[in-house]
Amino acid sequence: MNYIQFQKEFKGLPVFSITDIKKLDEKVYHHRLVEWQKKGLIERITNGVYKFIDVELDELKLFLISNKIYSPSYISLETALSFYNFIPETVYHFTSVSTKKTSIFNSRYGNFIYRKVSNNLFWGYTLLVKNNLTVKIAEPEKALLDYFYFHPELSESKRISELRLNKSQILDTISFEKLEKYLNAFNNKQLNKRIKLFKKFFNNANS
């Protein structure tokens, strides 16, 4: 397959992976990818994920890259909390949850971090569809629970306060009923304690 044909196959898709390439009817050999990289036509981002050289990466495309680098996975933790405007900080790495082992992939566009969960906790994500792209990202309630699950230091009110959570945004966005339902599905006593403190923090803030 020549480059023009290859480009037509992925028209409208800003990033693509080795898995995507293997689905093509005509085989694309590895040396072709190396050749196109040397010619400045495509760029390897990391771990078998590429983009066309003229594609500008925005937040949504970087989320899509995160999904493709390590599958199955979905955007969660700090990245999802920042996306939902629950925390004030801009996140310069991309955090996800996966059923595979905890891993980090580095690129010039940022680090892609994956935290391992068991199969029975790999749920609570939604499909964010925008600009013809589809990204897996944690629902707001699951993003909070994932974060508290992986941060045992949040068993102290002081540490929760230090997160500088956007209380009004959280109250406008999440369903506490759904949060409780998802919390029960975790079946984790330590997480229950942390979320109890989280709720107390909100009650104190609004009293």
N, CA, C and O of each residue as an XYZ file, in Angstrom:
828
protein
N       0.841     -1.194      0.000
C       0.000      0.000      0.000
C       0.883      1.254      0.000
O       1.822      1.359      0.790
N       0.575      2.200     -0.889
C       1.348      3.432     -0.905
C       0.753      4.444      0.071
O      -0.319      4.227      0.634
N       1.466      5.549      0.259
C       1.079      6.500      1.299
C      -0.269      7.155      0.986
O      -1.078      7.345      1.895
N      -0.523      7.499     -0.258
C      -1.791      8.154     -0.614
C      -2.977      7.258     -0.275
O      -3.987      7.722      0.255
N      -2.845      5.960     -0.589
C      -3.902      5.009     -0.237
C      -4.072      4.925      1.279
O      -5.184      4.912      1.806
N      -2.934      4.869      1.955
C      -2.934      4.767      3.417
C      -3.629      5.987      4.037
O      -4.438      5.850      4.955
N      -3.313      7.146      3.538
C      -3.894      8.378      4.056
C      -5.412      8.403      3.847
O      -6.151      8.875      4.711
N      -5.867      7.903      2.716
C      -7.302      7.842      2.431
C      -8.016      6.898      3.387
O      -9.149      7.151      3.795
N      -7.339      5.803      3.743
C      -7.941      4.813      4.652
C      -8.244      5.440      6.009
O      -9.237      5.093      6.649
N      -7.388      6.363      6.447
C      -7.555      6.957      7.771
C      -8.009      8.416      7.702
O      -7.779      9.201      8.622
N      -8.656      8.755      6.593
C      -9.190     10.104      6.445
C     -10.201     10.376      7.563
O     -11.114      9.583      7.795
N     -10.028     11.482      8.235
C     -10.937     11.837      9.320
C     -10.546     11.258     10.661
O     -11.153     11.585     11.681
N      -9.538     10.400     10.673
C      -9.066      9.826     11.937
C      -7.710     10.445     12.258
O      -6.730     10.126     11.585
N      -7.618     11.309     13.251
C      -6.373     12.054     13.496
C      -5.233     11.204     14.029
O      -4.064     11.497     13.778
N      -5.569     10.154     14.760
C      -4.544      9.257     15.291
C      -4.964      7.819     15.005
O      -6.150      7.505     14.909
N      -3.967      6.961     14.872
C      -4.253      5.559     14.543
C      -3.189      4.677     15.171
O      -2.077      5.123     15.454
N      -3.542      3.437     15.382
C      -2.646      2.514     16.067
C      -2.294      1.333     15.171
O      -2.863      1.155     14.094
N      -1.348      0.538     15.637
C      -0.993     -0.689     14.923
C      -2.219     -1.587     14.793
O      -2.409     -2.250     13.773
N      -3.040     -1.601     15.826
C      -4.281     -2.399     15.780
C      -5.180     -1.917     14.655
O      -5.752     -2.733     13.933
N      -5.315     -0.600     14.493
C      -6.119     -0.044     13.401
C      -5.539     -0.440     12.046
O      -6.275     -0.795     11.125
N      -4.219     -0.374     11.936
C      -3.548     -0.698     10.669
C      -3.762     -2.155     10.290
O      -3.947     -2.473      9.115
N      -3.739     -3.034     11.272
C      -3.916     -4.466     11.011
C      -5.312     -4.801     10.501
O      -5.524     -5.872      9.932
N      -6.257     -3.902     10.698
C      -7.633     -4.135     10.249
C      -7.826     -3.791      8.777
O      -8.862     -4.115      8.197
N      -6.829     -3.132      8.163
C      -6.932     -2.764      6.757
C      -6.917     -4.005      5.877
O      -6.305     -5.016      6.222
N      -7.590     -3.920      4.749
C      -7.650     -5.057      3.822
C      -6.275     -5.375      3.247
O      -5.923     -6.539      3.058
N      -5.507     -4.332      2.974
C      -4.163     -4.526      2.406
C      -3.118     -4.381      3.505
O      -3.190     -3.460      4.318
N      -2.159     -5.279      3.528
C      -1.139     -5.286      4.580
C      -0.195     -4.089      4.444
O       0.223     -3.726      3.345
N       0.125     -3.493      5.582
C       1.105     -2.408      5.633
C       2.286     -2.902      6.459
O       2.152     -3.169      7.653
N       3.441     -3.019      5.815
C       4.613     -3.559      6.499
C       5.281     -2.497      7.372
O       5.165     -1.297      7.122
N       5.975     -2.967      8.393
C       6.606     -2.062      9.355
C       7.588     -1.107      8.687
O       7.682      0.059      9.070
N       8.320     -1.600      7.687
C       9.320     -0.735      7.055
C       8.671      0.455      6.347
O       9.299      1.497      6.165
N       7.396      0.286      5.946
C       6.661      1.397      5.342
C       6.427      2.507      6.373
O       6.590      3.691      6.079
N       6.049      2.105      7.563
C       5.817      3.083      8.629
C       7.097      3.827      8.958
O       7.082      5.042      9.156
N       8.215      3.094      9.018
C       9.515      3.715      9.286
C       9.868      4.699      8.163
O      10.351      5.801      8.424
N       9.624      4.295      6.931
C       9.913      5.138      5.769
C       9.095      6.425      5.815
O       9.624      7.508      5.567
N       7.809      6.310      6.132
C       6.937      7.489      6.178
C       7.294      8.408      7.343
O       7.106      9.622      7.263
N       7.805      7.830      8.418
C       8.285      8.656      9.525
C       9.512      9.457      9.093
O       9.607     10.652      9.374
N      10.445      8.803      8.415
C      11.672      9.463      7.968
C      11.371     10.584      6.980
O      12.087     11.585      6.929
N      10.316     10.412      6.201
C       9.928     11.425      5.220
C       9.113     12.553      5.851
O       8.776     13.534      5.188
N       8.800     12.405      7.134
C       8.045     13.446      7.813
C       6.573     13.459      7.469
O       5.932     14.510      7.499
N       6.031     12.290      7.139
C       4.616     12.186      6.784
C       3.755     11.779      7.984
O       2.626     12.244      8.141
N       4.302     10.917      8.812
C       3.608     10.490     10.024
C       4.569     10.592     11.204
O       5.785     10.658     11.026
N       4.016     10.606     12.392
C       4.826     10.676     13.613
C       4.387      9.578     14.572
O       3.195      9.412     14.831
N       5.352      8.830     15.098
C       5.042      7.851     16.127
C       4.981      8.583     17.456
O       5.926      9.273     17.837
N       3.868      8.432     18.158
C       3.714      9.111     19.447
C       4.307      8.258     20.552
O       5.206      8.701     21.266
N       3.815      7.051     20.695
C       4.369      6.074     21.644
C       3.589      4.775     21.527
O       2.419      4.784     21.145
N       4.219      3.674     21.848
C       3.566      2.377     21.957
C       2.627      2.039     20.796
O       1.478      1.652     21.005
N       3.130      2.189     19.584
C       2.352      1.778     18.420
C       1.214      2.697     18.044
O       0.291      2.276     17.348
N       1.252      3.942     18.485
C       0.229      4.926     18.126
C       0.882      6.038     17.313
O       1.943      6.547     17.674
N       0.232      6.408     16.208
C       0.795      7.376     15.269
C      -0.223      8.473     14.972
O      -1.414      8.341     15.252
N       0.287      9.556     14.398
C      -0.582     10.600     13.861
C       0.020     11.111     12.558
O       1.222     10.981     12.324
N      -0.819     11.689     11.721
C      -0.303     12.350     10.531
C       0.392     13.634     10.976
O      -0.042     14.288     11.924
N       1.449     13.981     10.300
C       2.332     15.054     10.756
C       1.626     16.407     10.836
O       2.003     17.255     11.645
N       0.599     16.613      9.999
C      -0.077     17.919      9.979
C      -1.232     18.008     10.973
O      -1.916     19.030     11.029
N      -1.457     16.964     11.751
C      -2.551     16.961     12.724
C      -2.121     17.674     14.000
O      -1.109     17.320     14.605
N      -2.885     18.670     14.404
C      -2.630     19.379     15.661
C      -3.392     18.666     16.772
O      -4.581     18.384     16.629
N      -2.722     18.379     17.861
C      -3.339     17.640     18.958
C      -3.982     18.583     19.971
O      -3.339     19.504     20.476
N      -5.247     18.341     20.258
C      -5.937     19.061     21.321
C      -6.275     18.071     22.432
O      -5.883     16.905     22.368
N      -6.995     18.530     23.442
C      -7.296     17.682     24.602
C      -8.016     16.400     24.206
O      -7.653     15.315     24.662
N      -9.031     16.518     23.363
C      -9.826     15.352     22.985
C      -8.981     14.330     22.228
O      -9.114     13.128     22.457
N      -8.123     14.792     21.337
C      -7.271     13.872     20.578
C      -6.254     13.191     21.481
O      -5.911     12.027     21.276
N      -5.776     13.923     22.480
C      -4.848     13.310     23.438
C      -5.565     12.259     24.286
O      -4.971     11.241     24.643
N      -6.827     12.498     24.606
C      -7.622     11.487     25.313
C      -7.765     10.238     24.441
O      -7.652      9.113     24.929
N      -8.012     10.449     23.157
C      -8.149      9.323     22.228
C      -6.845      8.543     22.150
O      -6.855      7.312     22.128
N      -5.727      9.253     22.106
C      -4.416      8.592     22.105
C      -4.263      7.743     23.358
O      -3.789      6.609     23.295
N      -4.665      8.296     24.489
C      -4.575      7.557     25.749
C      -5.372      6.267     25.685
O      -4.912      5.222     26.144
N      -6.572      6.340     25.113
C      -7.394      5.133     24.943
C      -6.706      4.094     24.075
O      -6.799      2.894     24.333
N      -6.010      4.565     23.037
C      -5.419      3.651     22.062
C      -4.098      3.041     22.526
O      -3.776      1.909     22.165
N      -3.333      3.784     23.323
C      -2.020      3.292     23.755
C      -2.135      1.997     24.541
O      -1.354      1.065     24.354
N      -3.125      1.959     25.424
C      -3.234      0.839     26.371
C      -4.703      0.472     26.469
O      -5.496      1.220     27.041
N      -5.063     -0.651     25.926
C      -6.464     -1.046     25.883
C      -6.652     -2.419     26.528
O      -5.838     -3.317     26.318
N      -7.735     -2.590     27.323
C      -8.820     -1.629     27.580
C      -8.439     -0.614     28.639
O      -7.752     -0.937     29.608
N      -8.887      0.601     28.448
C      -8.655      1.654     29.434
C      -9.667      2.761     29.219
O     -10.287      2.859     28.160
N      -9.826      3.593     30.236
C     -10.646      4.794     30.097
C     -10.016      5.917     30.911
O      -9.385      5.664     31.937
N     -10.184      7.150     30.459
C      -9.675      8.330     31.146
C     -10.343      8.445     32.514
O     -11.564      8.323     32.621
N      -9.541      8.679     33.567
C     -10.094      8.824     34.907
C      -9.110      9.595     35.781
O      -8.205     10.264     35.284
N      -9.309      9.486     37.111
C      -8.388     10.069     38.089
C      -8.187     11.570     37.833
O      -9.148     12.268     37.508
N      -6.953     12.077     37.974
C      -6.717     13.521     37.876
C      -7.190     14.111     36.551
O      -7.742     15.210     36.514
N      -6.970     13.377     35.471
C      -7.325     13.915     34.155
C      -8.827     14.120     34.035
O      -9.276     15.155     33.544
N      -9.603     13.145     34.478
C     -11.064     13.273     34.427
C     -11.554     14.354     35.388
O     -12.452     15.125     35.052
N     -10.963     14.410     36.582
C     -11.367     15.443     37.550
C     -11.099     16.842     37.009
O     -11.893     17.758     37.220
N      -9.980     17.003     36.314
C      -9.659     18.284     35.695
C     -10.629     18.586     34.547
O     -11.085     19.719     34.393
N     -10.938     17.567     33.746
C     -11.862     17.735     32.623
C     -13.232     18.204     33.112
O     -13.857     19.063     32.490
N     -13.693     17.639     34.224
C     -14.992     18.019     34.784
C     -14.915     19.298     35.635
O     -15.913     19.745     36.200
N     -13.720     19.866     35.709
C     -13.496     21.096     36.477
C     -13.753     20.895     37.966
O     -14.245     21.792     38.650
N     -13.411     19.702     38.459
C     -13.550     19.413     39.891
C     -12.320     19.858     40.683
O     -12.405     20.111     41.884
N     -11.188     19.951     40.007
C      -9.955     20.412     40.649
C      -9.417     21.584     39.830
O      -9.632     21.644     38.619
N      -8.716     22.519     40.484
C      -8.282     23.734     39.789
C      -7.048     23.561     38.917
O      -6.816     24.354     38.005
N      -6.250     22.522     39.193
C      -4.977     22.385     38.507
C      -5.146     21.916     37.064
O      -6.022     21.108     36.755
N      -4.288     22.442     36.189
C      -4.160     21.891     34.846
C      -3.278     20.654     34.933
O      -2.191     20.701     35.508
N      -3.741     19.558     34.367
C      -3.005     18.298     34.459
C      -2.158     18.129     33.207
O      -2.664     18.195     32.087
N      -0.852     17.910     33.412
C       0.059     17.797     32.276
C       0.414     16.354     31.944
O       1.286     16.093     31.115
N      -0.262     15.433     32.591
C      -0.149     14.029     32.210
C      -1.562     13.477     32.070
O      -2.528     14.120     32.480
N      -1.677     12.316     31.506
C      -2.990     11.763     31.197
C      -3.167     10.459     31.958
O      -2.462      9.480     31.716
N      -4.122     10.465     32.884
C      -4.294      9.324     33.781
C      -5.519      8.513     33.374
O      -6.580      9.055     33.064
N      -5.335      7.203     33.386
C      -6.405      6.290     33.007
C      -6.441      5.097     33.941
O      -5.514      4.856     34.715
N      -7.529      4.364     33.848
C      -7.705      3.111     34.578
C      -7.742      1.987     33.556
O      -8.349      2.121     32.493
N      -7.087      0.874     33.883
C      -7.023     -0.267     32.969
C      -7.057     -1.566     33.771
O      -6.758     -1.588     34.965
N      -7.425     -2.635     33.093
C      -7.356     -3.959     33.728
C      -5.973     -4.575     33.554
O      -5.685     -5.628     34.122
N      -5.117     -3.923     32.772
C      -3.744     -4.392     32.618
C      -2.874     -3.823     33.742
O      -3.328     -2.995     34.532
N      -1.633     -4.272     33.802
C      -0.751     -3.840     34.878
C      -0.482     -2.342     34.807
O      -0.526     -1.743     33.733
N      -0.203     -1.748     35.958
C       0.120     -0.326     36.034
C       1.321     -0.008     35.139
O       2.351     -0.677     35.217
N       1.186      1.006     34.299
C       2.240      1.330     33.332
C       2.270      2.823     33.048
O       1.284      3.530     33.255
N       3.418      3.290     32.570
C       3.587      4.679     32.138
C       4.233      4.686     30.757
O       5.211      3.980     30.515
N       3.680      5.487     29.860
C       4.255      5.652     28.529
C       4.581      7.134     28.355
O       3.729      7.998     28.562
N       5.810      7.409     27.977
C       6.269      8.790     27.835
C       6.226      9.234     26.379
O       6.493      8.451     25.468
N       5.890     10.491     26.179
C       5.923     11.067     24.833
C       6.195     12.554     24.956
O       6.131     13.112     26.052
N       6.492     13.185     23.863
C       6.756     14.631     23.917
C       5.479     15.434     24.148
O       5.531     16.640     24.393
N       4.338     14.760     24.068
C       3.059     15.429     24.308
C       2.576     15.246     25.743
O       1.530     15.772     26.123
N       3.334     14.507     26.530
C       2.952     14.261     27.913
C       3.100     12.791     28.255
O       3.327     11.955     27.381
N       2.971     12.489     29.529
C       3.060     11.100     29.989
C       1.664     10.506     30.114
O       0.729     11.167     30.566
N       1.543      9.265     29.710
C       0.267      8.551     29.776
C       0.394      7.487     30.870
O       1.167      6.537     30.748
N      -0.384      7.670     31.940
C      -0.268      6.838     33.129
C      -1.519      5.975     33.280
O      -2.640      6.462     33.136
N      -1.316      4.690     33.569
C      -2.419      3.745     33.702
C      -2.332      3.038     35.047
O      -1.292      2.484     35.401
N      -3.442      3.061     35.799
C      -3.516      2.376     37.075
C      -4.389      1.137     36.931
O      -5.471      1.184     36.346
N      -3.907      0.043     37.468
C      -4.607     -1.233     37.318
C      -5.755     -1.379     38.309
O      -5.615     -1.083     39.496
N      -6.901     -1.844     37.794
C      -8.015     -2.257     38.640
C      -8.423     -3.667     38.233
O      -8.131     -4.107     37.121
N      -9.085     -4.360     39.120
C      -9.581     -5.689     38.790
C     -10.731     -5.563     37.787
O     -11.332     -4.499     37.641
N     -11.017     -6.648     37.115
C     -12.080     -6.641     36.093
C     -13.417     -6.178     36.666
O     -14.197     -5.520     35.977
N     -13.678     -6.521     37.925
C     -14.986     -6.179     38.495
C     -15.112     -4.701     38.873
O     -16.169     -4.269     39.333
N     -14.036     -3.919     38.681
C     -14.104     -2.471     38.909
C     -13.960     -1.674     37.615
O     -13.921     -0.444     37.627
N     -13.883     -2.395     36.503
C     -13.715     -1.709     35.213
C     -15.100     -1.409     34.616
O     -15.597     -2.128     33.749
N     -15.688     -0.341     35.106
C     -17.019      0.089     34.669
C     -17.177      1.558     35.076
O     -16.251      2.174     35.604
N     -18.357      2.095     34.821
C     -18.607      3.480     35.220
C     -18.002      4.502     34.277
O     -17.773      5.645     34.671
N     -17.741      4.111     33.044
C     -17.228      5.077     32.065
C     -18.291      5.327     30.998
O     -19.215      4.534     30.820
N     -18.141      6.417     30.312
C     -19.081      6.787     29.269
C     -18.328      7.082     27.983
O     -17.105      7.219     27.995
N     -19.043      7.181     26.888
C     -18.435      7.515     25.603
C     -18.666      8.991     25.317
O     -19.799      9.435     25.127
N     -17.577      9.734     25.290
C     -17.631     11.157     24.966
C     -17.480     11.295     23.454
O     -16.425     10.990     22.898
N     -18.533     11.753     22.797
C     -18.527     11.871     21.335
C     -18.514     13.346     20.958
O     -19.418     14.104     21.308
N     -17.462     13.735     20.234
C     -17.311     15.130     19.832
C     -16.392     15.208     18.625
O     -15.375     14.518     18.562
N     -16.756     16.048     17.668
C     -15.946     16.241     16.452
C     -15.613     14.916     15.765
O     -14.494     14.713     15.294
N     -16.598     14.021     15.713
C     -16.453     12.710     15.066
C     -15.464     11.794     15.776
O     -15.035     10.791     15.205
N     -15.099     12.121     16.997
C     -14.210     11.276     17.784
C     -14.995     10.709     18.965
O     -15.907     11.352     19.486
N     -14.629      9.503     19.376
C     -15.281      8.857     20.514
C     -14.220      8.451     21.521
O     -13.292      7.710     21.197
N     -14.365      8.941     22.744
C     -13.379      8.717     23.795
C     -14.050      8.080     25.014
O     -15.152      8.470     25.401
N     -13.381      7.106     25.606
C     -13.872      6.503     26.851
C     -13.350      7.313     28.033
O     -12.142      7.486     28.197
N     -14.271      7.804     28.851
C     -13.900      8.597     30.020
C     -14.821      8.243     31.183
O     -16.005      7.968     30.984
N     -14.282      8.249     32.378
C     -15.072      7.928     33.564
C     -16.222      8.918     33.731
O     -16.066     10.112     33.473
N     -17.364      8.418     34.159
C     -18.430      9.312     34.585
C     -17.918     10.115     35.788
O     -17.002      9.670     36.478
N     -18.498     11.286     36.044
C     -18.001     12.114     37.150
C     -17.934     11.374     38.490
O     -16.959     11.504     39.230
N     -18.971     10.602     38.792
C     -19.008      9.867     40.056
C     -17.913      8.812     40.125
O     -17.281      8.634     41.166
N     -17.690      8.114     39.016
C     -16.671      7.062     38.997
C     -15.272      7.666     39.036
O     -14.367      7.090     39.640
N     -15.087      8.809     38.404
C     -13.778      9.475     38.437
C     -13.398      9.824     39.875
O     -12.252      9.633     40.279
N     -14.357     10.333     40.644
C     -14.108     10.643     42.051
C     -13.770      9.387     42.844
O     -12.813      9.375     43.618
N     -14.555      8.332     42.650
C     -14.324      7.093     43.392
C     -12.995      6.458     43.013
O     -12.274      5.967     43.882
N     -12.661      6.462     41.724
C     -11.362      5.930     41.285
C     -10.230      6.692     41.976
O      -9.257      6.098     42.440
N     -10.376      8.014     42.036
C      -9.323      8.839     42.632
C      -9.165      8.537     44.122
O      -8.048      8.343     44.602
N     -10.258      8.497     44.838
C     -10.202      8.208     46.276
C      -9.735      6.778     46.533
O      -9.099      6.504     47.550
N     -10.045      5.885     45.632
C      -9.625      4.488     45.760
C      -8.103      4.363     45.709
O      -7.511      3.584     46.457
N      -7.481      5.131     44.827
C      -6.029      5.041     44.640
C      -5.240      6.005     45.527
O      -4.014      6.063     45.435
N      -5.930      6.760     46.384
C      -5.232      7.722     47.247
C      -5.622      7.499     48.705
O      -6.493      8.194     49.228
N      -4.981      6.532     49.363
C      -5.300      6.228     50.766
C      -5.045      7.389     51.715
O      -5.603      7.420     52.812
N      -4.207      8.350     51.309
C      -3.926      9.498     52.187
C      -5.172     10.372     52.378
O      -5.194     11.226     53.265
N      -6.198     10.170     51.563
C      -7.423     10.959     51.679
C      -8.338     10.442     52.792
O      -9.539     10.708     52.797
N      -7.761      9.714     53.713
C      -8.505      9.258     54.890
C      -8.447     10.312     55.995
O      -8.895     10.065     57.115
N      -7.896     11.489     55.680
C      -7.851     12.607     56.617
C      -8.546     13.814     55.985
O      -8.335     14.122     54.812
N      -9.369     14.484     56.773
C     -10.119     15.644     56.268
C      -9.188     16.715     55.713
O      -9.489     17.365     54.711
N      -8.051     16.886     56.386
C      -7.091     17.903     55.959
C      -6.608     17.637     54.537
O      -6.466     18.564     53.739
N      -6.358     16.376     54.227
C      -5.856     16.039     52.887
C      -6.929     16.265     51.824
O      -6.620     16.656     50.698
N      -8.175     16.020     52.178
C      -9.267     16.288     51.236
C      -9.380     17.789     50.986
O      -9.583     18.225     49.853
N      -9.247     18.570     52.049
C      -9.318     20.025     51.935
C      -8.209     20.557     51.026
O      -8.412     21.515     50.280
N      -7.032     19.926     51.098
C      -5.881     20.361     50.301
C      -6.080     20.147     48.800
O      -5.344     20.707     47.988
N      -7.074     19.340     48.435
C      -7.351     19.129     47.006
C      -7.942     20.379     46.356
O      -7.927     20.520     45.133
N      -8.462     21.283     47.186
C      -9.104     22.509     46.693
C     -10.203     22.184     45.678
O     -10.266     22.758     44.591
N     -11.054     21.255     46.069
C     -12.140     20.808     45.196
C     -13.095     21.952     44.871
O     -13.389     22.794     45.720
N     -13.568     21.969     43.644
C     -14.552     22.960     43.198
C     -15.933     22.483     43.648
O     -16.619     21.765     42.921
N     -16.329     22.889     44.844
C     -17.545     22.365     45.470
C     -18.792     22.626     44.626
O     -19.602     21.722     44.417
N     -18.945     23.847     44.146
C     -20.154     24.183     43.383
C     -20.244     23.371     42.099
O     -21.326     22.927     41.716
N     -19.106     23.177     41.432
C     -19.097     22.398     40.195
C     -19.450     20.935     40.471
O     -20.203     20.319     39.718
N     -18.906     20.392     41.545
C     -19.199     19.005     41.909
C     -20.679     18.839     42.236
O     -21.315     17.893     41.773
N     -21.224     19.751     43.029
C     -22.632     19.672     43.413
C     -23.557     19.801     42.203
O     -24.620     19.183     42.159
N     -23.147     20.605     41.228
C     -23.954     20.783     40.019
C     -23.855     19.598     39.066
O     -24.715     19.412     38.205
N     -22.794     18.791     39.223
C     -22.509     17.754     38.230
C     -22.879     16.347     38.683
O     -23.508     15.597     37.938
N     -22.490     15.989     39.900
C     -22.647     14.587     40.288
C     -24.006     14.301     40.916
O     -24.684     15.192     41.427
N     -24.374     13.035     40.860
C     -25.544     12.531     41.565
C     -25.039     11.779     42.794
O     -24.344     10.771     42.665
N     -25.385     12.265     43.979
C     -24.933     11.579     45.185
C     -25.585     10.203     45.314
O     -25.036      9.301     45.947
N     -26.743     10.059     44.716
C     -27.402      8.742     44.697
C     -26.574      7.755     43.870
O     -26.353      6.615     44.276
N     -26.127      8.216     42.711
C     -25.286      7.353     41.872
C     -23.938      7.104     42.536
O     -23.396      6.001     42.460
N     -23.402      8.131     43.186
C     -22.129      7.977     43.887
C     -22.238      6.865     44.937
O     -21.339      6.033     45.060
N     -23.327      6.855     45.680
C     -23.537      5.844     46.712
C     -23.700      4.457     46.092
O     -23.169      3.474     46.609
N     -24.423      4.384     45.001
C     -24.621      3.112     44.296
C     -23.292      2.552     43.809
O     -23.012      1.365     43.976
N     -22.479      3.408     43.210
C     -21.168      2.981     42.715
C     -20.240      2.615     43.871
O     -19.465      1.663     43.777
N     -20.325      3.378     44.962
C     -19.508      3.093     46.131
C     -19.812      1.699     46.673
O     -18.895      0.957     47.027
N     -21.080      1.343     46.738
C     -21.472      0.014     47.217
C     -20.911     -1.083     46.327
O     -20.574     -2.167     46.804
N     -20.809     -0.799     45.025
C     -20.285     -1.788     44.081
C     -18.793     -2.043     44.302
O     -18.298     -3.127     43.995
N     -18.076     -1.050     44.832
C     -16.655     -1.245     45.145
C     -16.472     -2.254     46.275
O     -15.524     -3.038     46.286
N     -17.409     -2.212     47.229
C     -17.357     -3.127     48.375
C     -15.992     -3.050     49.068
O     -15.324     -4.062     49.282
N     -15.600     -1.817     49.411
C     -14.285     -1.574     49.992
C     -14.450     -0.700     51.236
O     -14.848      0.460     51.131
N     -14.150     -1.244     52.393
C     -14.367     -0.543     53.657
C     -13.552      0.744     53.763
O     -14.051      1.768     54.230
N     -12.293      0.683     53.325
C     -11.439      1.871     53.413
C     -11.955      2.986     52.501
O     -11.932      4.159     52.873
N     -12.411      2.620     51.327
C     -12.974      3.618     50.413
C     -14.245      4.213     51.015
O     -14.486      5.414     50.898
N     -15.049      3.382     51.652
C     -16.260      3.875     52.320
C     -15.912      4.973     53.329
O     -16.596      5.993     53.407
N     -14.847      4.752     54.097
C     -14.430      5.731     55.104
C     -14.002      7.041     54.454
O     -14.334      8.123     54.938
N     -13.259      6.933     53.348
C     -12.792      8.146     52.665
C     -13.955      8.938     52.084
O     -13.987     10.165     52.182
N     -14.900      8.244     51.484
C     -16.041      8.932     50.889
C     -16.941      9.520     51.976
O     -17.566     10.560     51.767
N     -17.009      8.876     53.110
C     -17.759      9.438     54.245
C     -17.168     10.779     54.651
O     -17.895     11.732     54.929
N     -15.827     10.843     54.683
C     -15.151     12.114     54.988
C     -15.389     13.144     53.886
O     -15.561     14.332     54.159
N     -15.395     12.677     52.644
C     -15.662     13.540     51.492
C     -17.048     14.183     51.626
O     -17.203     15.383     51.400
N     -18.047     13.386     51.991
C     -19.407     13.911     52.157
C     -19.474     14.877     53.342
O     -20.149     15.905     53.281
N     -18.770     14.534     54.410
C     -18.738     15.398     55.587
C     -18.101     16.739     55.241
O     -18.539     17.787     55.715
N     -17.073     16.692     54.417
C     -16.400     17.905     53.954
C     -17.392     18.820     53.238
O     -17.364     20.035     53.429
N     -18.265     18.241     52.416
C     -19.262     19.023     51.692
C     -20.336     19.561     52.635
O     -20.764     20.708     52.507
N     -20.764     18.739     53.569
C     -21.773     19.182     54.533
C     -21.260     20.344     55.369
O     -21.987     21.305     55.621
N     -19.998     20.255     55.800
C     -19.402     21.331     56.584
C     -19.276     22.611     55.762
O     -19.465     23.718     56.266
N     -18.950     22.426     54.477
C     -18.765     23.582     53.594
C     -20.084     24.318     53.358
O     -20.104     25.525     53.118
N     -21.187     23.565     53.433
C     -22.493     24.163     53.114
C     -23.308     24.499     54.370
O     -24.440     24.974     54.276
N     -22.720     24.248     55.538
C     -23.456     24.520     56.783
C     -23.275     25.973     57.221
O     -23.820     26.382     58.246
